Amino acid sequence: MLEKRRKLRAAMDAAPPLEGERQKNEKLIVDGEKQLETITETHRQKMSPLYSRRFEINQVRKLASQAKDDLRSTCEDRELLVKFAALNEELIEFTNERAKLQTDITQMQIWKESDIHESAKTPSSTEVNRYNERVQDYGTSIERMEEKIPALDARIDELNKQLNQLKLLES
């Protein structure tokens, strides 16, 4: 019983020396929470008008887009409508072609990296040579595909300009 009481006394005596540290820790926590609250409030005050303005801008853009669609749909100049449809179709075609090309490039880069990795851990020189040849082939294919991108981008930009220059919205 005496031994148990001594352990209890030791546990009880361990707390008072830590009281000063506990108080410092509590003060730091309270100060930190106040700083966070201040920073959060400052952030909210700065961001709230920006979020509101973004919402207003998005509303105006949505209305403008709807108005543009309505102007297009009520245009009576059939020649302009046909030209618009043809340009828009061509734009979609080139945009899709560019997206497919970019997807193919990304996939080949993944395959190339995979073969580089496999080549590094393969003990067979025959397999290493096979991987290295494929890496070289992928590199060549990637270069050829990347060479096509500027021309596609230029055509897409040109089609966008032509679409924007149509007086479809004013007729």
BAVONU-590010 format. One record per residue: residue number from 1; residue in three letters; x, z, y of N, C-alpha, C, CB in turn. Coordinates in nm, 2 decimals. Glycine has a CB too. Layout:
BEGIN
   k   r   n_xx   n_zz   n_yy  ca_xx  ca_zz  ca_yy   c_xx   c_zz   c_yy  cb_xx  cb_zz  cb_yy
 NUM Ala      X      Z      Y      X      Z      Y      X      Z      Y      X      Z      Y
...
This chain:
BEGIN
   k   r   n_xx   n_zz   n_yy  ca_xx  ca_zz  ca_yy   c_xx   c_zz   c_yy  cb_xx  cb_zz  cb_yy
   1 Met   0.08   0.00  -0.12   0.00   0.00   0.00   0.09   0.00   0.13  -0.09   0.12   0.00
   2 Leu   0.20   0.08   0.12   0.29   0.09   0.24   0.35  -0.05   0.26   0.40   0.19   0.21
   3 Glu   0.39  -0.12   0.16   0.44  -0.26   0.18   0.34  -0.35   0.24   0.49  -0.31   0.04
   4 Lys   0.22  -0.35   0.19   0.11  -0.43   0.25   0.09  -0.40   0.39  -0.02  -0.41   0.17
   5 Arg   0.09  -0.27   0.43   0.07  -0.23   0.57   0.18  -0.28   0.66   0.05  -0.08   0.58
   6 Arg   0.31  -0.27   0.61   0.42  -0.32   0.68   0.41  -0.47   0.71   0.56  -0.29   0.60
   7 Lys   0.36  -0.55   0.61   0.34  -0.69   0.63   0.24  -0.72   0.73   0.31  -0.76   0.50
   8 Leu   0.13  -0.64   0.73   0.02  -0.65   0.83   0.07  -0.62   0.97  -0.10  -0.56   0.79
   9 Arg   0.16  -0.51   0.98   0.21  -0.47   1.11   0.30  -0.58   1.16   0.29  -0.34   1.09
  10 Ala   0.38  -0.65   1.07   0.47  -0.75   1.11   0.39  -0.87   1.16   0.57  -0.80   1.00
  11 Ala   0.28  -0.90   1.09   0.20  -1.02   1.14   0.14  -0.98   1.27   0.09  -1.04   1.03
  12 Met   0.10  -0.86   1.29   0.03  -0.82   1.42   0.14  -0.82   1.53  -0.03  -0.68   1.41
  13 Asp   0.26  -0.78   1.50   0.36  -0.77   1.61   0.42  -0.91   1.64   0.48  -0.69   1.56
  14 Ala   0.39  -1.01   1.56   0.44  -1.15   1.59   0.36  -1.21   1.70   0.43  -1.24   1.46
  15 Ala   0.24  -1.17   1.73   0.15  -1.24   1.83   0.20  -1.21   1.97   0.01  -1.20   1.81
  16 Pro   0.22  -1.08   2.01   0.25  -1.06   2.16   0.37  -1.13   2.21   0.28  -0.91   2.17
  17 Pro   0.48  -1.15   2.14   0.59  -1.23   2.20   0.55  -1.38   2.23   0.71  -1.23   2.11
  18 Leu   0.45  -1.43   2.16   0.41  -1.56   2.18   0.30  -1.58   2.29   0.35  -1.62   2.05
  19 Glu   0.26  -1.47   2.34   0.15  -1.47   2.44   0.19  -1.55   2.57   0.11  -1.33   2.48
  20 Gly   0.32  -1.53   2.61   0.37  -1.60   2.73   0.37  -1.75   2.71   0.50  -1.55   2.77
  21 Glu   0.42  -1.79   2.59   0.42  -1.93   2.55   0.28  -1.99   2.54   0.50  -1.95   2.42
  22 Arg   0.19  -1.91   2.49   0.05  -1.96   2.48  -0.01  -1.98   2.61  -0.03  -1.86   2.40
  23 Gln   0.02  -1.89   2.71  -0.04  -1.91   2.84   0.02  -2.03   2.91  -0.01  -1.78   2.93
  24 Lys   0.16  -2.05   2.89   0.22  -2.17   2.95   0.16  -2.30   2.89   0.37  -2.17   2.93
  25 Asn   0.14  -2.29   2.76   0.08  -2.41   2.69  -0.06  -2.44   2.74   0.08  -2.38   2.54
  26 Glu  -0.14  -2.33   2.75  -0.27  -2.35   2.80  -0.27  -2.41   2.94  -0.35  -2.21   2.80
  27 Lys  -0.18  -2.36   3.03  -0.18  -2.41   3.16  -0.14  -2.56   3.16  -0.07  -2.33   3.25
  28 Leu  -0.04  -2.60   3.08   0.00  -2.74   3.07  -0.12  -2.83   3.01   0.12  -2.75   2.97
  29 Ile  -0.19  -2.77   2.92  -0.31  -2.85   2.87  -0.41  -2.87   2.98  -0.37  -2.77   2.75
  30 Val  -0.44  -2.76   3.05  -0.54  -2.77   3.16  -0.49  -2.87   3.26  -0.57  -2.63   3.22
  31 Asp  -0.37  -2.86   3.30  -0.31  -2.95   3.40  -0.32  -3.09   3.35  -0.17  -2.91   3.44
  32 Gly  -0.28  -3.11   3.23  -0.29  -3.25   3.17  -0.43  -3.30   3.17  -0.23  -3.25   3.03
  33 Glu  -0.52  -3.22   3.13  -0.66  -3.27   3.13  -0.71  -3.30   3.27  -0.75  -3.16   3.07
  34 Lys  -0.67  -3.22   3.37  -0.71  -3.25   3.51  -0.64  -3.38   3.56  -0.66  -3.14   3.61
  35 Gln  -0.52  -3.41   3.52  -0.45  -3.53   3.56  -0.53  -3.65   3.49  -0.30  -3.53   3.51
  36 Leu  -0.56  -3.63   3.37  -0.63  -3.74   3.30  -0.77  -3.77   3.36  -0.65  -3.70   3.15
  37 Glu  -0.83  -3.66   3.40  -0.96  -3.67   3.47  -0.95  -3.75   3.60  -1.03  -3.54   3.49
  38 Thr  -0.84  -3.71   3.67  -0.82  -3.78   3.80  -0.79  -3.92   3.78  -0.70  -3.70   3.88
  39 Ile  -0.70  -3.95   3.69  -0.66  -4.09   3.66  -0.79  -4.17   3.62  -0.55  -4.10   3.55
  40 Thr  -0.87  -4.11   3.53  -0.99  -4.18   3.48  -1.08  -4.20   3.59  -1.05  -4.09   3.37
  41 Glu  -1.10  -4.11   3.68  -1.19  -4.13   3.79  -1.14  -4.24   3.89  -1.21  -3.99   3.87
  42 Thr  -1.01  -4.23   3.91  -0.95  -4.34   4.00  -0.97  -4.48   3.94  -0.80  -4.31   4.02
  43 His  -0.95  -4.48   3.81  -0.96  -4.61   3.74  -1.11  -4.66   3.74  -0.92  -4.59   3.59
  44 Arg  -1.20  -4.56   3.72  -1.34  -4.60   3.73  -1.38  -4.65   3.87  -1.43  -4.48   3.69
  45 Gln  -1.33  -4.58   3.97  -1.36  -4.62   4.11  -1.31  -4.76   4.14  -1.31  -4.52   4.21
  46 Lys  -1.19  -4.79   4.09  -1.13  -4.92   4.12  -1.19  -5.03   4.03  -0.98  -4.92   4.09
  47 Met  -1.23  -5.00   3.91  -1.27  -5.10   3.82  -1.42  -5.13   3.83  -1.25  -5.06   3.68
  48 Ser  -1.50  -5.03   3.87  -1.64  -5.05   3.88  -1.68  -5.17   3.97  -1.71  -4.92   3.93
  49 Pro  -1.63  -5.18   4.09  -1.66  -5.30   4.17  -1.62  -5.43   4.11  -1.60  -5.28   4.31
  50 Leu  -1.50  -5.42   4.04  -1.45  -5.55   3.98  -1.55  -5.59   3.86  -1.31  -5.52   3.92
  51 Tyr  -1.59  -5.49   3.78  -1.69  -5.53   3.67  -1.82  -5.58   3.73  -1.71  -5.40   3.59
  52 Ser  -1.86  -5.52   3.84  -1.99  -5.57   3.90  -1.97  -5.71   3.95  -2.03  -5.47   4.02
  53 Arg  -1.86  -5.73   4.02  -1.83  -5.87   4.07  -1.82  -5.97   3.96  -1.71  -5.87   4.16
  54 Arg  -1.75  -5.93   3.85  -1.74  -6.02   3.74  -1.88  -6.06   3.69  -1.65  -5.96   3.63
  55 Phe  -1.96  -5.96   3.68  -2.10  -5.98   3.63  -2.17  -6.08   3.72  -2.18  -5.85   3.62
  56 Glu  -2.16  -6.06   3.85  -2.22  -6.15   3.95  -2.17  -6.29   3.94  -2.20  -6.09   4.09
  57 Ile  -2.04  -6.30   3.93  -1.98  -6.43   3.92  -2.02  -6.50   3.79  -1.82  -6.42   3.91
  58 Asn  -2.03  -6.43   3.68  -2.08  -6.49   3.55  -2.22  -6.53   3.57  -2.06  -6.39   3.44
  59 Gln  -2.30  -6.46   3.64  -2.44  -6.50   3.66  -2.45  -6.63   3.74  -2.52  -6.38   3.73
  60 Val  -2.37  -6.64   3.85  -2.37  -6.76   3.93  -2.32  -6.88   3.84  -2.28  -6.74   4.05
  61 Arg  -2.22  -6.86   3.76  -2.17  -6.96   3.68  -2.27  -7.01   3.58  -2.04  -6.92   3.60
  62 Lys  -2.34  -6.91   3.52  -2.45  -6.94   3.42  -2.56  -7.03   3.49  -2.51  -6.81   3.36
  63 Leu  -2.60  -6.98   3.61  -2.70  -7.06   3.69  -2.65  -7.20   3.72  -2.75  -6.99   3.81
  64 Ala  -2.52  -7.21   3.76  -2.47  -7.34   3.80  -2.46  -7.43   3.67  -2.32  -7.32   3.85
  65 Ser  -2.43  -7.37   3.56  -2.42  -7.45   3.44  -2.56  -7.50   3.40  -2.36  -7.37   3.33
  66 Gln  -2.66  -7.42   3.41  -2.80  -7.46   3.39  -2.84  -7.56   3.48  -2.89  -7.33   3.39
  67 Ala  -2.81  -7.55   3.61  -2.85  -7.65   3.71  -2.78  -7.78   3.68  -2.81  -7.60   3.85
  68 Lys  -2.65  -7.78   3.64  -2.58  -7.90   3.61  -2.65  -7.97   3.49  -2.43  -7.87   3.57
  69 Asp  -2.68  -7.89   3.39  -2.75  -7.95   3.27  -2.89  -8.01   3.31  -2.77  -7.84   3.16
  70 Asp  -2.96  -7.94   3.40  -3.09  -7.99   3.44  -3.07  -8.12   3.53  -3.16  -7.88   3.53
  71 Leu  -2.97  -8.12   3.61  -2.94  -8.24   3.69  -2.91  -8.36   3.60  -2.83  -8.22   3.79
  72 Arg  -2.83  -8.33   3.50  -2.80  -8.44   3.40  -2.92  -8.49   3.33  -2.69  -8.39   3.30
  73 Ser  -3.00  -8.39   3.28  -3.12  -8.43   3.20  -3.23  -8.50   3.29  -3.18  -8.31   3.14
  74 Thr  -3.23  -8.48   3.42  -3.33  -8.54   3.50  -3.27  -8.67   3.57  -3.38  -8.45   3.61
  75 Cys  -3.15  -8.70   3.54  -3.09  -8.82   3.60  -3.16  -8.95   3.55  -2.94  -8.84   3.57
  76 Glu  -3.20  -9.04   3.64  -3.28  -9.16   3.60  -3.19  -9.28   3.59  -3.39  -9.18   3.70
  77 Asp  -3.06  -9.27   3.62  -2.97  -9.39   3.62  -2.92  -9.40   3.47  -2.85  -9.37   3.72
  78 Arg  -2.99  -9.49   3.40  -2.96  -9.51   3.26  -2.81  -9.55   3.23  -3.05  -9.61   3.19
  79 Glu  -2.76  -9.63   3.32  -2.62  -9.68   3.31  -2.52  -9.56   3.32  -2.59  -9.78   3.42
  80 Leu  -2.55  -9.47   3.41  -2.46  -9.35   3.42  -2.48  -9.26   3.30  -2.50  -9.27   3.55
  81 Leu  -2.60  -9.25   3.25  -2.62  -9.17   3.13  -2.55  -9.22   3.01  -2.77  -9.16   3.10
  82 Val  -2.55  -9.35   2.99  -2.48  -9.42   2.88  -2.33  -9.40   2.90  -2.52  -9.57   2.87
  83 Lys  -2.28  -9.42   3.02  -2.14  -9.40   3.04  -2.10  -9.25   3.02  -2.10  -9.44   3.19
  84 Phe  -2.18  -9.16   3.06  -2.15  -9.02   3.04  -2.15  -8.99   2.89  -2.26  -8.93   3.11
  85 Ala  -2.25  -9.03   2.82  -2.25  -9.00   2.68  -2.13  -9.06   2.60  -2.38  -9.06   2.62
  86 Ala  -2.09  -9.18   2.64  -1.97  -9.24   2.58  -1.84  -9.17   2.61  -1.96  -9.39   2.62
  87 Leu  -1.83  -9.13   2.74  -1.71  -9.05   2.77  -1.71  -8.91   2.71  -1.70  -9.03   2.93
  88 Asn  -1.82  -8.85   2.70  -1.83  -8.72   2.64  -1.80  -8.73   2.49  -1.98  -8.66   2.66
  89 Glu  -1.85  -8.83   2.43  -1.83  -8.85   2.28  -1.68  -8.87   2.26  -1.91  -8.97   2.23
  90 Glu  -1.62  -8.95   2.34  -1.47  -8.98   2.33  -1.39  -8.85   2.35  -1.43  -9.09   2.43
  91 Leu  -1.44  -8.77   2.45  -1.37  -8.64   2.48  -1.38  -8.55   2.36  -1.43  -8.58   2.60
  92 Ile  -1.49  -8.54   2.30  -1.51  -8.46   2.18  -1.42  -8.50   2.07  -1.66  -8.46   2.13
  93 Glu  -1.41  -8.64   2.05  -1.33  -8.69   1.94  -1.18  -8.66   1.96  -1.35  -8.85   1.94
  94 Phe  -1.13  -8.67   2.09  -0.99  -8.64   2.12  -0.97  -8.49   2.11  -0.95  -8.70   2.25
  95 Thr  -1.06  -8.41   2.15  -1.04  -8.27   2.15  -1.04  -8.22   2.00  -1.16  -8.20   2.22
  96 Asn  -1.12  -8.28   1.92  -1.12  -8.24   1.78  -0.99  -8.29   1.71  -1.24  -8.30   1.71
  97 Glu  -0.95  -8.41   1.75  -0.82  -8.46   1.69  -0.71  -8.37   1.73  -0.80  -8.60   1.74
  98 Arg  -0.70  -8.32   1.85  -0.60  -8.23   1.90  -0.60  -8.10   1.82  -0.60  -8.21   2.05
  99 Ala  -0.72  -8.05   1.81  -0.74  -7.92   1.74  -0.69  -7.93   1.59  -0.89  -7.87   1.75
 100 Lys  -0.73  -8.04   1.53  -0.69  -8.06   1.39  -0.54  -8.08   1.38  -0.75  -8.19   1.33
 101 Leu  -0.48  -8.15   1.47  -0.33  -8.16   1.48  -0.27  -8.03   1.49  -0.29  -8.26   1.59
 102 Gln  -0.32  -7.94   1.58  -0.26  -7.81   1.60  -0.28  -7.73   1.48  -0.33  -7.74   1.72
 103 Thr  -0.39  -7.74   1.41  -0.41  -7.66   1.29  -0.31  -7.71   1.18  -0.56  -7.68   1.24
 104 Asp  -0.29  -7.84   1.17  -0.20  -7.89   1.07  -0.06  -7.84   1.10  -0.20  -8.05   1.07
 105 Ile  -0.02  -7.84   1.23   0.12  -7.80   1.27   0.13  -7.65   1.23   0.14  -7.82   1.42
 106 Thr   0.03  -7.57   1.26   0.04  -7.43   1.23   0.05  -7.41   1.08  -0.08  -7.35   1.28
 107 Gln  -0.03  -7.48   1.00  -0.02  -7.47   0.85   0.12  -7.51   0.80  -0.13  -7.55   0.79
 108 Met   0.17  -7.62   0.85   0.30  -7.66   0.80   0.41  -7.57   0.84   0.33  -7.80   0.86
 109 Gln   0.40  -7.50   0.96   0.49  -7.40   1.00   0.49  -7.28   0.90   0.47  -7.35   1.14
 110 Ile   0.37  -7.25   0.86   0.35  -7.14   0.76   0.42  -7.18   0.63   0.20  -7.10   0.74
 111 Trp   0.39  -7.30   0.58   0.45  -7.34   0.46   0.60  -7.35   0.47   0.40  -7.48   0.42
 112 Lys   0.65  -7.40   0.59   0.80  -7.41   0.61   0.86  -7.27   0.60   0.82  -7.47   0.74
 113 Glu   0.80  -7.17   0.67   0.85  -7.04   0.67   0.85  -6.98   0.53   0.78  -6.95   0.77
 114 Ser   0.74  -7.00   0.46   0.73  -6.96   0.32   0.84  -7.01   0.23   0.59  -6.99   0.26
 115 Asp   0.87  -7.14   0.24   0.97  -7.21   0.16   1.11  -7.16   0.20   0.97  -7.36   0.18
 116 Ile   1.13  -7.13   0.33   1.26  -7.07   0.38   1.28  -6.94   0.31   1.27  -7.06   0.53
 117 His   1.17  -6.86   0.31   1.18  -6.72   0.25   1.20  -6.73   0.10   1.05  -6.65   0.27
 118 Glu   1.13  -6.82   0.03   1.15  -6.84  -0.11   1.29  -6.89  -0.15   1.04  -6.94  -0.17
 119 Ser   1.34  -6.98  -0.06   1.47  -7.04  -0.09   1.58  -6.93  -0.08   1.50  -7.14   0.02
 120 Ala   1.56  -6.83   0.01   1.66  -6.72   0.02   1.66  -6.63  -0.10   1.63  -6.65   0.15
 121 Lys   1.55  -6.62  -0.17   1.55  -6.52  -0.28   1.55  -6.59  -0.42   1.42  -6.44  -0.27
 122 Thr   1.57  -6.72  -0.42   1.57  -6.80  -0.55   1.71  -6.81  -0.59   1.50  -6.93  -0.53
 123 Pro   1.74  -6.77  -0.72   1.88  -6.78  -0.77   1.92  -6.92  -0.81   1.90  -6.68  -0.88
 124 Ser   1.82  -7.00  -0.85   1.85  -7.14  -0.90   1.89  -7.23  -0.79   1.73  -7.19  -0.98
 125 Ser   2.00  -7.30  -0.80   2.04  -7.39  -0.69   1.95  -7.51  -0.69   2.19  -7.44  -0.71
 126 Thr   1.89  -7.55  -0.80   1.80  -7.66  -0.81   1.67  -7.63  -0.73   1.76  -7.70  -0.95
 127 Glu   1.63  -7.51  -0.75   1.51  -7.46  -0.67   1.54  -7.45  -0.52   1.46  -7.33  -0.73
 128 Val   1.66  -7.40  -0.49   1.70  -7.39  -0.35   1.70  -7.52  -0.29   1.84  -7.32  -0.34
 129 Asn   1.75  -7.62  -0.35   1.76  -7.76  -0.30   1.62  -7.81  -0.28   1.84  -7.85  -0.39
 130 Arg   1.53  -7.79  -0.38   1.39  -7.84  -0.37   1.32  -7.77  -0.25   1.31  -7.80  -0.50
 131 Tyr   1.34  -7.64  -0.23   1.28  -7.57  -0.11   1.34  -7.63   0.02   1.30  -7.42  -0.12
 132 Asn   1.47  -7.65   0.02   1.53  -7.70   0.14   1.49  -7.84   0.18   1.69  -7.70   0.13
 133 Glu   1.46  -7.92   0.08   1.41  -8.05   0.10   1.27  -8.05   0.16   1.41  -8.14  -0.02
 134 Arg   1.19  -7.96   0.11   1.05  -7.94   0.16   1.05  -7.89   0.30   0.97  -7.85   0.07
 135 Val   1.15  -7.79   0.33   1.16  -7.74   0.46   1.19  -7.85   0.56   1.27  -7.62   0.47
 136 Gln   1.28  -7.93   0.52   1.32  -8.05   0.60   1.21  -8.14   0.63   1.44  -8.12   0.54
 137 Asp   1.13  -8.17   0.52   1.02  -8.26   0.53   0.91  -8.20   0.63   0.95  -8.28   0.39
 138 Tyr   0.89  -8.07   0.61   0.79  -8.00   0.70   0.84  -8.01   0.84   0.77  -7.85   0.66
 139 Gly   0.97  -7.99   0.86   1.02  -8.00   1.00   1.00  -8.13   1.06   1.17  -7.96   1.00
 140 Thr   1.03  -8.24   0.98   1.01  -8.37   1.03   0.86  -8.40   1.06   1.06  -8.47   0.93
 141 Ser   0.78  -8.36   0.97   0.63  -8.38   1.00   0.58  -8.31   1.12   0.55  -8.34   0.87
 142 Ile   0.63  -8.18   1.14   0.59  -8.10   1.25   0.64  -8.17   1.38   0.65  -7.96   1.24
 143 Glu   0.76  -8.22   1.38   0.81  -8.29   1.50   0.72  -8.41   1.53   0.96  -8.33   1.48
 144 Arg   0.69  -8.49   1.43   0.61  -8.61   1.45   0.47  -8.58   1.51   0.59  -8.69   1.32
 145 Met   0.41  -8.47   1.45   0.28  -8.43   1.50   0.29  -8.38   1.65   0.22  -8.32   1.41
 146 Glu   0.39  -8.30   1.67   0.41  -8.24   1.81   0.43  -8.35   1.91   0.53  -8.14   1.81
 147 Glu   0.49  -8.46   1.87   0.51  -8.58   1.96   0.38  -8.64   2.01   0.60  -8.68   1.90
 148 Lys   0.28  -8.63   1.93   0.14  -8.68   1.96   0.06  -8.60   2.06   0.06  -8.70   1.83
 149 Ile   0.10  -8.47   2.07   0.02  -8.38   2.15   0.01  -8.42   2.30   0.07  -8.24   2.14
 150 Pro   0.13  -8.45   2.36   0.12  -8.49   2.50   0.03  -8.60   2.53   0.26  -8.52   2.56
 151 Ala   0.03  -8.71   2.45  -0.06  -8.82   2.47  -0.21  -8.78   2.46  -0.03  -8.93   2.37
 152 Leu  -0.23  -8.70   2.36  -0.37  -8.65   2.34  -0.41  -8.56   2.46  -0.39  -8.57   2.21
 153 Asp  -0.32  -8.48   2.51  -0.36  -8.39   2.62  -0.38  -8.48   2.75  -0.24  -8.29   2.65
 154 Ala  -0.30  -8.58   2.76  -0.32  -8.67   2.88  -0.45  -8.74   2.87  -0.20  -8.77   2.89
 155 Arg  -0.49  -8.79   2.75  -0.62  -8.86   2.74  -0.73  -8.76   2.76  -0.63  -8.92   2.60
 156 Ile  -0.72  -8.64   2.71  -0.83  -8.54   2.73  -0.84  -8.51   2.88  -0.80  -8.41   2.65
 157 Asp  -0.73  -8.49   2.95  -0.74  -8.47   3.09  -0.80  -8.59   3.17  -0.60  -8.44   3.15
 158 Glu  -0.76  -8.71   3.13  -0.82  -8.83   3.19  -0.97  -8.84   3.17  -0.75  -8.95   3.14
 159 Leu  -1.01  -8.81   3.05  -1.16  -8.81   3.02  -1.23  -8.71   3.10  -1.18  -8.79   2.87
 160 Asn  -1.17  -8.59   3.11  -1.24  -8.48   3.19  -1.25  -8.53   3.34  -1.16  -8.35   3.18
 161 Lys  -1.15  -8.59   3.39  -1.15  -8.64   3.53  -1.26  -8.74   3.54  -1.02  -8.70   3.57
 162 Gln  -1.27  -8.83   3.45  -1.37  -8.94   3.46  -1.51  -8.88   3.45  -1.35  -9.04   3.34
 163 Leu  -1.53  -8.78   3.36  -1.66  -8.72   3.35  -1.70  -8.64   3.48  -1.66  -8.61   3.24
 164 Asn  -1.60  -8.58   3.54  -1.62  -8.51   3.67  -1.65  -8.60   3.78  -1.50  -8.42   3.70
 165 Gln  -1.59  -8.73   3.78  -1.61  -8.82   3.89  -1.74  -8.89   3.88  -1.50  -8.92   3.89
 166 Leu  -1.81  -8.89   3.76  -1.94  -8.96   3.75  -2.04  -8.90   3.85  -2.00  -8.95   3.61
 167 Lys  -2.11  -8.98   3.92  -2.21  -8.93   4.01  -2.34  -8.90   3.95  -2.23  -9.04   4.12
 168 Leu  -2.33  -8.87   3.82  -2.45  -8.84   3.74  -2.54  -8.72   3.80  -2.41  -8.80   3.60
 169 Leu  -2.47  -8.63   3.87  -2.54  -8.51   3.92  -2.60  -8.54   4.06  -2.44  -8.40   3.93
 170 Glu  -2.57  -8.65   4.11  -2.62  -8.68   4.25  -2.73  -8.79   4.25  -2.50  -8.73   4.34
 171 Ser  -2.75  -8.85   4.13  -2.84  -8.96   4.12  -2.98  -8.91   4.09  -2.80  -9.06   4.02
